[in-house]
Amino acid sequence: MTEGRHIQILDCHCLSDEWLIHLGLHHPQCFTLYHCHDETQSITHKGLMKFFQHCRDSLKELSITSCSGPRLRGDTILLHASTFCSQLTSVDISWTGATDLGVIALAEASLSLQGLSANGCQLTDDAINALVEKHGKSLSKLEIFGCHALTTKCLGSMARECPNLRTLNIGRVPKVTDVCLVKIVNCLKKLTTLNITGLNVVRDRVVHFIVTQCPKLEYLVLSSCSHVTDISLVEISTYLQTIRYLDVSGCKRVTDVGIQALAGSCLQLYYLDLSSTGTSKRGVCFLASFCHISLECVKLSFCKDITLEAVKKLCKNCKRLKLLHLYGCRITPDLESIKEINKTVQVYHDLCFPPANI
């Protein structure tokens, strides 16, 4: 799909040099490949080189994610891109197996990087240190989810050197300690998006520090933080009343008490993931009563104690609701009755028939 000088290719299995070079001749400013597969190994180094040569004066944003094929590996992409495209400001090579080699080449060649997403890549401190040494002042987005080798020393240095960071994803980085997290948050008071999925050190007192130090947070992901309780939701409802996106999936100690506090105060919330929490029908009714103006996506999968009546109330009251997840729930969605209540919501569940556009 092309739109002006933005080119986006999704789920393509017929890549080739000829095709890639042709796209390069459009001189895109933004180029995205997502979930594409070079099954016939038709892309060569020569094809990549010519593509990036054609883009050398135009390309600002590059996203190659979740792709497969010998020439679509992260380092291969980054080495070719860094050879020709010094104007890049935003790069996403998540889940491509990129290593220090490619990221360091990118950092050295780029004039002013503003965003790097390298989720699931094999990076060490060397790559992040090289990145922040040159681009620390310009970086506004850094995503390094699942980069297991990164140390607390590196992350602390990153926070000090990147005062303008707005988006940070350090989920599933196992070496993060509570002291490290406090230092990071203390340096990054401009954060609007924070993902700390699966960090065992995240407890209610850490959440309190985060929400008091980062008052501009609008997107917060606490998924699978097993020590988070209703107290954290009360803190969020007190200090982040303008929050728009919250994920506490897998936080089993979150219950209706926390949902009540959240629903009563966070009236701009449009995305809420409560999957695998202690939410029951009472919590769903709180959402229906108090968040009905803003909610667009609610995920309640594996919440065992919700009822069909509560779900119907949610769908009836929340006129902007577009997406509802009910996987693993002990109810059978009455799709016909919900259709009569809300014609726009899409309900996903794990019954034997496909998702319903209703």
N, C-alpha and C positions, 0 to 999 in steps of 0.2 A: 504494500500500500504506500502510495506517495501523496504527499500534500505539500505543495510548494517545494521547499528544499528539505523537507523532512521525509525520510524514507524508512519505513517500518516493515520488516518481513517476519512473519510468524509461522511456525510449524511447516517450514518448507523442507522437502526431502530431495530436491532436484537442483542443488547448487552447482555452479560451474564457473570457470574462469571467465568465459564469455559474458555470462550473466552479470558477474560481479563487476567486470570492467565497464559494461554498459551502464550500470548504476552509478559508478564513479564519474562517468561523463556528465551526470546531472549535477555534479558539484554540491552534494548535500551538506547542509549545516549540521543536521542530526541524522545519524544512521543507527538503526536497531536491527539486530538479529536475535530472535528469541525462539528457543526450542527448535532450532533448525539442525538438519543432519546431512552431512556430506557423505551419504551412503556409498557412492561410487568413487569417492576420493578424487573428484573432478577439480577441486580447487588446489592450485599449486602455489608455491612461493612467488612465482612470476605473476600469477593473477592477483594475489594480495598486494604485491609491490605496485603494480599498475593501478589498482584501485586507490591505494593511499596516495600515489603520485597525483592522480586526478583530483583528489580531495585536499591537497596540501594547503591551499589558500582558503578553503571554505569550511572544513570540518571543525566543529566546536564540541559536539557531543557524540560520544561513541558508546554503544551498549551492545555487547556480545555476551549473552547469558544463556546458560543451560543448553548449550549447543554441543554437538559431537562431530568428530572427524579430525584427522591428523593435523589439518591446517587451521582448525578452529580452536585449538588449545590457547589458553590465555597468554602464555609467553610469546607464542608465534604472532598472535594478533598485536600484542603490545610492542614487540620489537619492530615490526613493520610500521605500525602507526607512529612510533616515536622517531623513526627515521625521517618521516616526511611531514608530519602534522604537528608542528610546534604550537599551533593556536588552540589545541584542545583545552577545554575548560572543565568538562565533565566526562568521566569514564566509568563504565560499569562492566566488569569482567567477572561477575559473581558466578561461582560454580563452573569455572573453566579450567581449574587446576593451575592457575597462574602462581608463579613463585617470585622470590625476590628479584630474580634476573629481569623479568619483564617490568615489574613495578619500579625498580630502580632506574631502568632505561627510560621509562615514561617520565618519572620525576625529574631526571636530568635534562630531558629534551624539551619538556613543556615550559612555556613562559610563565603561565599563571593558572595552575590548577585550582578549581574551586570545589570539585567534588570527586571522590573516588569511592566506588563500591566494589569490594573484593570479598564478598561473603563466601565462606567455604573454601577459600584459597589457602595455599600452603606458604603463608608468609611468616617471616621471623621479624625480630626487632630491627634488623638491618634495613628492611624495606620501609617500615614506618618511620624510622629515624631519617632516612634519606628524603622521604616525602615531606616531613614536617620541617626539615632543615631549610628546604628551598621554598616550600609553599605554605608554611604554617600560618602566615598572616592572611593569605587569600582563601584558605580552605574554609568552606562553610558546611561541607557534608563529608562524613567518613563512616563507611559501613564495613566492619570487619568481623561480622558474625561468624563464629565457628573457626576462627583462626587460632588454633589451640596452642601454638608455640609462643604467642606474645606474652611478655612479662609485665609485671606491675611497674617496673622501672621505666619501660618503654611507654606504657600508657600514661604514666604520670608526666613524663616529658612531653608527650603529645598534647596533653591538656594545657600545659603551661605555654606551649609554643603555638597553639591554635585558638587565640582568644575570640575569634569570630565564628567559631563552630556553632551551627544551628541544629544540625542533625548528626546524631551519634548512635551507632549500633554496635554494641560490644556483647551482644547475647552469645551465650555458649563459649565464652572465652574463660576457660576454667581457672586460670591463675589469678583472676581478679579477686582481691580481698576487700573486706569492708573498708579498711583504711584507704586503699587505693581508690575505691569508688567515691569515698568522701572527698578525697583530693581532686578527683576529676570534676565532680559536681561543683566544688568550690571555685574552680577555675573557669567553668563554662556556664556562666549565669544567663547567657543569651540563648541557651538551648530551647528549641521548640519541639524537637522530636528526640525521644530517648528509648532505645530498646535494650533491655537488660534481661532478656529471656534466659531462664534456667540457671541464674547465678545463685548458688546456695547461700551466699552471704547476704542476700537481700532479705531483710527483716523489716518489721514495722518502723523501727527507729531510723533505718536507712531511708525508707520511703519518706518519713517525716522530713529528714534533712533534704532530700531531693526536692520535694514540693515547696519547701520554704526558701530554698536557694535558687530555684529555677521557676520563677513565677510566670514565665512566658510559655511554659510547656503546654502544648496542645495535643500531642500524640505521645502516649506512654504505653509501653509494652512490658508487662510484668509476668508474662506467660511462664508457667512451670516454676515460679518462685514459691517453693513449698512452704516457706515460713510466713508468707504474707497472709494477714487475717483481715477481718472487718475493720480493724483499727486503721489500716492503710487506706481503706476506702473513705473512712471518716476524715482522715487527713487530706485526701484528695478533694473531697467535697468542701473542705474548709478553705484550702489554699489554692486550689486550681478550679475555680468555678467556671472558667471559660474553656476547660478541656473539651476536646471534640472527639477524640479517639482513645479508647481504653481497652486493653486486652489483659484480662486476669485469668485466662483459661488455664486450667490445671492447678489453680490455687484453691485447694480443697477446703481450706478454712474460711473462705469467703462465703457468707450466707446472706439471707434476706436483710439482716441488720445493716450490713454494709451497703446493700443495694438501696435500702430506704434512704440512707444518708446521701448517697450519690444522686438518686432520682430527685430528691428534694432541692438540691443545690446546683447541679451541673446541667443546666437547661439548654446548653449548646451541643450536647453529646449526640453525635450522629452515628458512631460505630461503637458497639459494645460486645465484647466476646466474653461470655460467662461459661463457656463449655467446661465440663468436668469440675464445676464448683458445687457448693452446697445450696445453690439457688433453688427455690421451690415456687409454687404457684403464687405465694404471697409476694415474692420479689418481682415476678413478672407483672403482677397487678400494680405494684408501685411504679414500674416503668411505664405501664399503660396510662397511669393517672397523671404522672408528673413530667415525663419526657416525650409526650406524644407529639409535640411540635417539631422536634429536631431529629428523632431517631430514623435512620435509613437502613441500618444493618444491625441485626441482633443474632448472636449465635448462642444457642442454648443446648448444644449437643451434649449428651450424657448427663444432663441434669435430670435425675431420676424422679423428682417429686413435682414436676410441673404438670398441669392438667390442660386438657383441650379447651376448657372454658377460659382459663387464663390466657392461652394462646389466642383465642378468638377475641378477647378483650384487647389484647395488644394490637392485633391486626385491625380491629375496628377503630381504635383511638388514634393510632399512629398513621396518619394519612400519607406521610412521606416514606413509609416503610417499603423498601425495595427487595430486601433479602432477609430470609429467616432460615437458620439452620436448626434442625431438630433430629440430627443423627443420634441413635442410641437412646432416645427418650421412650418412656413407657406409655406412650400414647400413639394412637393411630390418627394422623392428621385427617380431619374431615374436609377434604379439599373442596368439595362442592359448597359447603357452608362458608368456608373461608373465602371462596371466590365471590360469594354474594356480599361478603363484608368488605373485602379489599381486592380490587381487580388488578392491582399492579404488583403486589408482593410475589416474589418467587420463593417457594418453599422447597428446601432440600431435606431429604430424610433418607433412611436406608430400607425402605420397603421395596418390593420387587418391581415397582414401576418407576419410570424416570422422573426427574425433577419437574415440577409443574409450574408453568407460567400462568399465574392466576391473578 
